[in-house]
Amino acid sequence: TNAEVSTSIPVDKSKFEDKLHRSERRKLEKAKKARMTFKEFHQDDLAEVYSFIEKCRHEKSYTLSLPLADLARTAKTFKNDYKLFGTFHKKQMVAASIAIQVKNDVLYDFYHDHESSFDHLSPVVFLVDGMYRYCHKKKIKLLDLGTSALEATPNFGLLNFKMKLGAVPNVKLTFEKVL
């Protein structure tokens, strides 16, 4: 019933920065020079991470597809599969991700966002670098960055950004069976 472009970064022996387009590599270096830090949160921090992402989305006039209560219920049921990550600048969270380990070897970046006031430091590049390193450490082979669409319309700017992060495009098909 539907076909969308999806992207994922293969996690292999390569360093994340080796996969990056040179412009994104410069952004990662800039974030490192600014002494950004990466953190994995505990499951109990879901409300904090969700609220941060929701606030960032609201500032950009975007919404989240799931209310916190529904996400929290699912995360509680599958508590070992939900991973929370953040990027910090001087103890201030500037980017965050709620990810789901959908298989032993696949981590799906379900929600992420960043503070617009930190665009100059590209905190999402640093966030994805941390997630890539997490995947490498946990022997996860694929970091799924999801689709690049806005209201079922391809978001080519987002797709281009993900590909500059070293992501490989693939097709996400939606099937429907009438019973």
TIMAR-301377 format. One line per 10 residues: their letters; for each residue x, z, y of N, C-alpha, C. Coordinates in nm, 4 decimals. Each point is the difference from the previous one (the first is absolute). Example, Ala and Ser with C-alpha at 12.3 -4.5 7.8 and 13.67 -1.06 7.14 Angstrom:
2
as = 1.3190 0.7800 -0.5690 -0.0890 0.0000 0.1190 0.0900 0.0000 0.1200 ~ -0.0350 -0.0720 0.1050 0.0820 0.0060 0.1190 -0.0770 0.0730 0.1090 $
// end
This chain:
179
tnaevstsip = 0.0806 0.0000 -0.1206 -0.0806 0.0000 0.1206 0.0849 0.0000 0.1272 ~ 0.1285 0.0350 -0.0141 0.0844 0.0072 0.1188 0.1465 -0.0156 -0.0392 ~ 0.0781 -0.0548 0.0901 0.1444 -0.0114 -0.0189 0.0673 0.0390 0.1308 ~ 0.0957 0.0922 -0.0090 0.0726 0.0450 0.1173 0.1498 -0.0040 -0.0287 ~ 0.0791 -0.0078 0.1059 0.1450 0.0081 -0.0148 0.0381 0.1469 -0.0024 ~ 0.0767 0.0366 -0.0994 0.0515 0.1354 -0.0130 0.1522 -0.0090 -0.0019 ~ 0.0674 0.1094 0.0290 0.1460 -0.0012 -0.0010 0.0537 0.1244 -0.0683 ~ 0.1159 -0.0151 -0.0601 0.0664 0.1138 -0.0627 0.1511 -0.0199 0.0069 ~ 0.0696 0.1113 0.0016 0.1455 -0.0025 0.0030 0.0511 0.0382 -0.1385 ~ 0.0719 -0.0908 -0.0667 0.0606 0.0370 -0.1277 0.1088 0.1058 0.0238 $
vdkskfedkl = -0.0053 0.1062 -0.0769 0.1001 0.1061 0.0120 0.1012 -0.0227 -0.1107 ~ 0.1198 -0.0357 0.0399 0.1055 -0.0316 -0.0959 0.1295 0.0669 0.0437 ~ 0.1120 -0.0504 -0.0447 0.1289 0.0606 0.0337 0.0400 -0.0242 0.1456 ~ -0.0678 -0.0923 0.0667 0.0321 -0.0307 0.1392 -0.0393 0.1155 0.0916 ~ 0.0776 0.0167 0.1065 -0.0382 0.0946 0.1040 -0.1136 -0.0629 0.0799 ~ -0.0843 0.0850 0.0564 -0.1124 -0.0497 0.0791 0.0486 -0.0867 0.1150 ~ 0.1037 0.0445 0.0706 0.0470 -0.0759 0.1162 0.0493 -0.1393 -0.0377 ~ 0.0423 -0.0184 -0.1256 0.0433 -0.1330 -0.0452 -0.1183 -0.0959 -0.0156 ~ -0.1194 0.0539 -0.0137 -0.1199 -0.0819 -0.0153 -0.0586 -0.0400 0.1360 ~ 0.0392 0.0715 0.1040 -0.0601 -0.0174 0.1314 0.0479 -0.1253 0.0719 $
hrserrklek = -0.0907 -0.0577 0.0757 0.0361 -0.1041 0.0961 0.0905 0.0673 0.1033 ~ 0.0923 -0.0726 0.0580 0.0979 0.0621 0.0908 -0.0656 0.0739 0.1170 ~ -0.1140 -0.0491 0.0485 -0.0672 0.0698 0.1104 -0.0500 0.1375 -0.0448 ~ -0.0514 0.0091 -0.1224 -0.0477 0.1279 -0.0527 0.1177 0.0905 -0.0356 ~ 0.1107 -0.0579 -0.0413 0.1212 0.0774 -0.0293 0.0485 0.0686 0.1288 ~ -0.0052 -0.0719 0.1123 0.0395 0.0597 0.1283 -0.0940 0.1154 0.0363 ~ -0.1287 -0.0162 -0.0277 -0.0961 0.1063 0.0290 0.0274 0.1236 -0.0863 ~ 0.0343 -0.0227 -0.1251 0.0318 0.1120 -0.0885 0.1243 0.0732 0.0508 ~ 0.1001 -0.0733 0.0405 0.1214 0.0613 0.0548 -0.0315 0.0794 0.1266 ~ -0.0859 -0.0530 0.0844 -0.0399 0.0684 0.1225 -0.0696 0.1322 -0.0336 $
akkarmtfke = -0.0869 -0.0019 -0.1000 -0.0700 0.1220 -0.0419 0.0985 0.1022 -0.0558 ~ 0.0979 -0.0470 -0.0756 0.1020 0.0909 -0.0537 0.0826 0.0618 0.1120 ~ 0.0360 -0.0811 0.0981 0.0778 0.0514 0.1140 -0.0800 0.1020 0.0795 ~ -0.1316 -0.0155 0.0015 -0.0873 0.0958 0.0689 -0.0215 0.1256 -0.0842 ~ 0.0633 0.0046 -0.1161 -0.0052 0.1153 -0.0919 -0.1395 0.0305 -0.0518 ~ -0.0728 -0.1065 -0.0305 -0.1301 0.0201 -0.0638 0.0232 0.0610 -0.1376 ~ -0.0988 0.0710 -0.0476 0.0077 0.0587 -0.1331 -0.1232 -0.0414 -0.0797 ~ 0.0148 0.0012 -0.1309 -0.1070 -0.0364 -0.0927 -0.0337 0.1224 -0.0825 ~ -0.1279 0.0199 -0.0254 -0.0435 0.1175 -0.0757 -0.1091 -0.0376 -0.0976 ~ 0.0070 0.0571 -0.1190 -0.1116 -0.0067 -0.0941 -0.0795 0.1285 0.0174 $
fhqddlaevy = -0.1301 -0.0143 0.0236 -0.0874 0.1145 0.0188 -0.0529 0.0503 -0.1335 ~ -0.0509 0.1214 0.0029 -0.0688 0.0587 -0.1145 -0.1457 -0.0462 0.0033 ~ -0.0633 -0.0026 -0.1130 -0.1411 -0.0400 -0.0127 -0.0906 0.0783 0.0944 ~ 0.0331 0.1255 0.0265 -0.0816 0.0836 0.0884 0.0007 -0.0487 0.1454 ~ 0.0901 -0.0916 0.0330 0.0110 -0.0514 0.1365 -0.0834 -0.1259 0.0229 ~ -0.0880 -0.0333 -0.0950 -0.0787 -0.1231 0.0110 -0.0800 -0.0046 0.1305 ~ -0.0652 0.1075 0.0373 -0.0821 0.0002 0.1214 0.0856 -0.0269 0.1241 ~ 0.1192 0.0579 0.0050 0.0898 -0.0215 0.1143 0.0436 -0.1463 0.0089 ~ 0.0398 -0.0563 -0.1135 0.0467 -0.1392 -0.0016 -0.1164 -0.0943 0.0305 ~ -0.1143 0.0247 -0.0612 -0.1184 -0.0825 0.0259 -0.0379 0.0044 0.1484 $
sfiekcrhek = -0.0044 0.1196 0.0569 -0.0363 0.0146 0.1414 0.0966 -0.0747 0.0907 ~ 0.1281 0.0057 -0.0318 0.0993 -0.0724 0.0789 -0.0273 -0.1506 -0.0060 ~ -0.0195 -0.0525 -0.1201 -0.0259 -0.1436 -0.0171 -0.1302 -0.0394 0.0689 ~ -0.1027 0.0832 -0.0155 -0.1288 -0.0278 0.0635 0.0140 -0.0052 0.1524 ~ 0.0754 0.0922 0.0567 0.0215 0.0026 0.1452 0.0721 -0.1271 0.0456 ~ 0.1023 -0.0405 -0.0735 0.0735 -0.1225 0.0345 -0.0906 -0.1225 -0.0089 ~ -0.0822 -0.0053 -0.1031 -0.0923 -0.1129 -0.0152 -0.1039 -0.0018 0.1113 ~ -0.0489 0.1177 0.0343 -0.1005 0.0090 0.1066 0.0557 -0.0532 0.1324 ~ 0.1252 0.0349 0.0296 0.0638 -0.0479 0.1231 0.0087 -0.1529 0.0032 ~ 0.0039 -0.0624 -0.1178 0.0097 -0.1460 -0.0100 -0.1364 -0.0633 -0.0260 $
sytlslplad = -0.1044 0.0813 0.0054 -0.1385 -0.0448 -0.0251 -0.0209 -0.0496 -0.1429 ~ 0.0692 0.0633 -0.0952 -0.0196 -0.0282 -0.1423 -0.0623 0.1230 -0.0646 ~ -0.0614 -0.0206 -0.1148 -0.0591 0.1114 -0.0732 0.0618 0.0072 -0.1401 ~ -0.0238 0.1107 -0.0645 0.0417 0.0170 -0.1394 -0.1206 -0.0237 -0.0898 ~ 0.0238 -0.0568 -0.1157 -0.1099 -0.0370 -0.0894 -0.0614 0.1184 -0.0737 ~ 0.0725 0.1110 -0.0078 -0.0504 0.1185 -0.0708 0.0038 0.1213 0.0910 ~ -0.1078 0.0790 0.0024 0.0066 0.1271 0.0727 0.0921 0.0975 -0.0754 ~ 0.0547 0.0951 0.0720 0.0930 0.0962 -0.0598 -0.0603 0.0701 -0.1212 ~ -0.1257 0.0400 0.0061 -0.0622 0.0738 -0.1117 0.0039 -0.0818 -0.1286 ~ -0.0310 -0.1296 0.0085 0.0024 -0.0855 -0.1193 0.1420 -0.0186 -0.0519 $
lartaktfkn = 0.0940 -0.0228 0.0924 0.1396 -0.0169 -0.0403 0.0543 0.1285 -0.0616 ~ -0.0333 0.1137 0.0585 0.0467 0.1291 -0.0506 -0.0543 0.0269 -0.1405 ~ -0.1256 -0.0359 -0.0228 -0.0595 0.0198 -0.1320 0.0730 -0.0850 -0.1053 ~ 0.0273 -0.1256 0.0355 0.0714 -0.0889 -0.0923 0.1429 0.0477 -0.0216 ~ 0.0648 0.0397 0.1082 0.1387 0.0468 -0.0097 0.0091 0.1277 -0.0838 ~ -0.1022 0.0845 0.0079 -0.0011 0.1225 -0.0800 -0.0155 -0.0327 -0.1483 ~ -0.0837 -0.0993 -0.0287 -0.0216 -0.0414 -0.1390 0.1268 -0.0629 -0.0588 ~ 0.0690 -0.0791 0.0812 0.1212 -0.0689 -0.0447 0.1204 0.0525 0.0779 ~ 0.0174 0.1326 0.0003 0.0970 0.0637 0.0895 0.1443 -0.0456 -0.0199 ~ 0.0374 -0.0402 -0.1183 0.1379 -0.0443 -0.0220 0.0240 -0.1432 0.0468 $
dyklfgtfhk = -0.1063 -0.0705 0.0334 0.0127 -0.1413 0.0363 0.0037 -0.0241 0.1507 ~ -0.0393 0.0959 0.0801 -0.0013 -0.0164 0.1456 0.1290 0.0545 0.0587 ~ 0.0679 -0.0826 0.0764 0.1289 0.0354 0.0605 -0.0142 -0.0114 0.1517 ~ 0.0562 0.0943 0.0703 -0.0096 0.0052 0.1457 0.1402 -0.0032 0.0590 ~ 0.0190 -0.0869 0.0990 0.1315 -0.0163 0.0606 -0.0123 -0.0009 0.1514 ~ 0.1072 0.0413 0.0661 0.0013 -0.0032 0.1455 0.1377 -0.0308 0.0544 ~ -0.0001 -0.0562 0.1205 0.1215 -0.0249 0.0759 -0.0073 0.0869 0.1248 ~ 0.1110 0.0653 0.0309 0.0036 0.0932 0.1126 0.1100 -0.0373 0.0972 ~ -0.0274 0.0266 0.1267 0.1002 -0.0113 0.1051 -0.0011 0.1340 0.0734 ~ 0.1104 0.0723 -0.0102 0.0107 0.1323 0.0627 -0.1179 0.0895 -0.0383 $
kqmvaasiai = -0.0269 0.0109 -0.1263 -0.1054 0.0856 -0.0569 -0.1423 -0.0469 0.0287 ~ -0.0161 -0.1137 0.0680 -0.1336 -0.0545 0.0273 -0.0282 -0.1129 -0.0992 ~ -0.1140 0.0103 -0.0698 -0.0378 -0.1073 -0.0906 -0.0323 -0.1240 0.0823 ~ 0.0639 -0.1128 -0.0370 -0.0216 -0.1241 0.0744 -0.0543 -0.1115 -0.0890 ~ 0.0036 0.0202 -0.1313 -0.0587 -0.0954 -0.0949 -0.0311 0.0758 -0.1281 ~ -0.1008 -0.0474 -0.0719 -0.0367 0.0668 -0.1253 -0.0660 -0.0995 -0.0948 ~ 0.0046 0.0341 -0.1280 -0.0616 -0.0823 -0.1040 -0.0694 0.0882 -0.1030 ~ -0.1134 -0.0477 -0.0450 -0.0666 0.0551 -0.1179 0.0133 -0.1102 -0.1047 ~ 0.0728 0.0297 -0.1054 0.0264 -0.0989 -0.1040 -0.0581 0.0481 -0.1322 ~ -0.0262 -0.0948 -0.0878 -0.0565 0.0316 -0.1314 0.0886 -0.0622 -0.1062 $
qvkndvlydf = 0.0415 0.0818 -0.0951 0.0762 -0.0530 -0.1122 -0.1020 -0.0516 -0.1013 ~ -0.0262 -0.1309 0.0063 -0.1062 -0.0592 -0.0804 0.0421 -0.0220 -0.1453 ~ 0.1294 -0.0090 -0.0230 0.0581 -0.0101 -0.1342 0.1335 0.0726 0.0049 ~ 0.0605 0.0214 -0.1142 0.1306 0.0665 -0.0024 0.1023 -0.0725 0.0850 ~ -0.0133 -0.1319 0.0090 0.1019 -0.0783 0.0698 -0.0512 -0.0699 0.1263 ~ -0.1160 0.0441 0.0535 -0.0553 -0.0609 0.1216 -0.0491 0.1093 0.0955 ~ 0.0526 -0.0042 0.1234 -0.0471 0.0877 0.1064 -0.0694 -0.0868 0.1038 ~ -0.1259 0.0307 0.0279 -0.0820 -0.0772 0.0938 -0.0115 0.0748 0.1334 ~ 0.0433 -0.0624 0.1056 -0.0108 0.0563 0.1344 -0.1452 -0.0181 0.0457 ~ -0.0823 0.1005 -0.0238 -0.1443 -0.0083 0.0238 -0.0330 0.0002 0.1491 $
yhdhessfdh = 0.0509 0.0983 0.0730 -0.0176 0.0095 0.1455 0.1345 0.0325 0.0614 ~ 0.0295 -0.0618 0.1117 0.1123 0.0465 0.0818 -0.0269 -0.0387 0.1445 ~ 0.0650 0.0700 0.0893 -0.0054 -0.0360 0.1408 0.1080 0.0781 0.0730 ~ 0.0109 -0.0301 0.1294 0.1032 0.0636 0.0820 -0.0500 0.0179 0.1428 ~ 0.0670 0.0886 0.0708 -0.0282 0.0230 0.1417 0.0450 -0.1215 0.0797 ~ -0.0892 -0.0583 0.0761 0.0336 -0.1174 0.0805 0.1090 0.0286 0.1018 ~ 0.0075 0.1234 0.0474 0.1015 0.0340 0.0996 0.1417 -0.0057 -0.0578 ~ 0.0106 -0.0145 -0.1320 0.1309 -0.0103 -0.0648 0.0274 -0.1410 -0.0530 ~ -0.0754 -0.0977 0.0481 0.0232 -0.1393 -0.0418 0.1458 -0.0403 0.0174 ~ 0.0630 0.0479 0.1055 0.1394 -0.0374 0.0293 0.0972 0.0440 -0.1096 $
lspvvflvdg = -0.0398 0.0967 -0.0838 0.0852 0.0459 -0.1102 -0.0461 -0.0524 -0.1365 ~ -0.1066 -0.0779 -0.0019 -0.0517 -0.0592 -0.1247 -0.0044 0.1005 -0.1150 ~ -0.0768 0.1080 0.0166 -0.0005 0.1041 -0.1036 -0.0537 -0.0450 -0.1357 ~ -0.0796 -0.1063 -0.0040 -0.0517 -0.0465 -0.1294 0.1126 -0.0597 -0.0842 ~ 0.0940 -0.0669 0.0628 0.1145 -0.0537 -0.0749 0.0759 0.1153 -0.0655 ~ 0.0218 0.1071 0.0748 0.0681 0.1172 -0.0544 -0.0840 0.0660 -0.1091 ~ -0.1319 0.0037 0.0187 -0.0917 0.0563 -0.0993 0.0078 -0.0779 -0.1309 ~ -0.0062 -0.1319 0.0081 0.0058 -0.0831 -0.1208 0.1371 0.0126 -0.0669 ~ 0.1056 0.0145 0.0794 0.1329 0.0243 -0.0569 -0.0015 0.1275 -0.0837 ~ -0.0590 0.1056 0.0530 -0.0088 0.1260 -0.0745 -0.0839 -0.0141 -0.1255 $
myrychkkki = -0.1082 -0.0742 0.0091 -0.0851 -0.0212 -0.1174 0.0732 -0.0832 -0.1049 ~ 0.0768 -0.0982 0.0445 0.0786 -0.0815 -0.0931 0.1022 0.0887 -0.0729 ~ 0.0674 0.0874 0.0754 0.0978 0.0908 -0.0619 -0.0693 0.0955 -0.0977 ~ -0.1202 0.0460 0.0362 -0.0790 0.0855 -0.0898 -0.0284 -0.0757 -0.1301 ~ -0.0449 -0.1246 0.0126 -0.0297 -0.0819 -0.1180 0.1246 -0.0175 -0.0863 ~ 0.1104 -0.0259 0.0645 0.1256 -0.0189 -0.0743 0.0343 0.1264 -0.0794 ~ -0.0106 0.1140 0.0660 0.0309 0.1286 -0.0641 -0.0935 0.0285 -0.1174 ~ -0.1278 -0.0368 0.0137 -0.1008 0.0279 -0.1031 -0.0154 -0.1137 -0.1017 ~ 0.0874 -0.1005 0.0105 -0.0016 -0.1155 -0.0905 -0.1314 -0.0796 0.0076 ~ -0.0571 -0.0047 0.1191 -0.1187 -0.0804 0.0271 0.0495 -0.1392 0.0371 $
klldlgtsal = -0.0533 -0.1027 -0.0641 0.0545 -0.1348 0.0146 -0.0652 -0.0850 0.1088 ~ -0.1139 0.0457 0.0516 -0.0709 -0.0815 0.0973 -0.0628 0.0890 0.1072 ~ 0.0296 -0.0304 0.1255 -0.0639 0.0664 0.1131 -0.1023 -0.0982 0.0555 ~ -0.1262 0.0240 -0.0303 -0.1097 -0.0888 0.0374 -0.0436 0.0317 0.1428 ~ 0.0149 -0.0954 0.0897 -0.0382 0.0191 0.1402 -0.1432 -0.0446 0.0281 ~ -0.0681 -0.0481 -0.1018 -0.1411 -0.0337 0.0142 -0.0250 -0.1330 0.0676 ~ -0.1251 -0.0214 0.0350 -0.0409 -0.1262 0.0610 0.0303 0.0004 0.1497 ~ -0.0091 -0.1174 0.0568 0.0233 -0.0160 0.1438 -0.1200 -0.0709 0.0601 ~ -0.1107 0.0716 0.0037 -0.1233 -0.0580 0.0523 -0.0690 0.1008 0.0905 ~ -0.0741 -0.0524 0.0930 -0.0798 0.0818 0.0897 -0.1405 -0.0568 -0.0038 $
eatpnfglln = -0.0927 0.0770 -0.0583 -0.1379 -0.0445 -0.0181 -0.0061 -0.1341 -0.0732 ~ 0.0704 -0.0084 -0.1123 0.0028 -0.1170 -0.0891 0.0653 -0.1234 0.0624 ~ 0.0666 0.0168 0.1130 0.0721 -0.1108 0.0634 0.1492 0.0289 -0.0092 ~ 0.0798 -0.0966 -0.0446 0.1442 0.0245 -0.0105 0.0607 0.0446 0.1333 ~ 0.0817 0.1047 -0.0069 0.0727 0.0503 0.1160 0.1433 -0.0496 -0.0164 ~ 0.0284 -0.1161 0.0567 0.1290 -0.0641 -0.0216 0.1144 0.0780 0.0630 ~ -0.0252 0.0715 0.1089 0.1041 0.0834 0.0598 0.0428 0.1101 -0.0953 ~ -0.0966 0.0653 -0.0645 0.0292 0.1060 -0.0958 0.0688 -0.0572 -0.1238 ~ -0.0474 -0.1135 -0.0468 0.0619 -0.0654 -0.1156 0.1463 -0.0335 0.0298 ~ 0.0258 -0.0542 0.1169 0.1365 -0.0340 0.0399 0.0875 0.1248 0.0045 $
fkmklgavpn = -0.0526 0.1088 0.0567 0.0750 0.1257 0.0063 0.0377 0.0479 -0.1403 ~ -0.0962 -0.0013 -0.0910 0.0267 0.0465 -0.1360 0.1039 -0.0875 -0.0693 ~ -0.0054 -0.1281 0.0245 0.0981 -0.0895 -0.0622 0.1395 0.0233 0.0596 ~ 0.0068 0.0371 0.1273 0.1292 0.0336 0.0602 0.0557 0.1308 -0.0562 ~ -0.0873 0.0798 -0.0612 0.0437 0.1220 -0.0675 0.0498 -0.0282 -0.1421 ~ -0.0012 -0.1261 -0.0388 0.0455 -0.0364 -0.1339 -0.1116 -0.0122 -0.1008 ~ -0.1242 0.0052 0.0472 -0.1135 -0.0107 -0.0913 -0.0188 -0.1441 -0.0452 ~ -0.0519 -0.0116 -0.1202 -0.0286 -0.1290 -0.0615 -0.1519 -0.0174 -0.0020 ~ -0.0497 -0.1154 0.0454 -0.1457 -0.0198 0.0001 -0.0522 -0.0304 -0.1407 ~ -0.1213 0.0424 -0.0246 -0.0700 -0.0345 -0.1233 -0.1497 -0.0024 0.0310 $
vkltfekvl = -0.0789 -0.0407 -0.0940 -0.1437 -0.0140 0.0215 -0.0733 0.1173 -0.0631 ~ -0.0912 0.0580 0.0753 -0.0881 0.1044 -0.0516 -0.1368 -0.0642 -0.0181 ~ -0.0417 -0.0112 -0.1228 -0.1293 -0.0604 -0.0312 -0.1028 0.1090 -0.0274 ~ -0.1210 -0.0212 0.0451 -0.1103 0.0908 -0.0285 -0.0979 -0.0757 -0.0896 ~ -0.0294 0.0602 -0.1153 -0.0934 -0.0604 -0.0944 -0.1272 0.0823 -0.0062 ~ -0.1078 -0.0646 -0.0305 -0.1288 0.0663 -0.0110 -0.0674 -0.0504 -0.1268 ~ -0.0556 0.0932 -0.0750 -0.0722 -0.0385 -0.1208 -0.1434 0.0482 0.0138 ~ -0.0922 -0.0913 -0.0194 -0.1411 0.0351 0.0070 -0.0458 0.0353 -0.1409 ~ -0.0547 0.1180 -0.0144 -0.0460 0.0454 -0.1311 -0.1498 -0.0134 -0.0136 $
// end
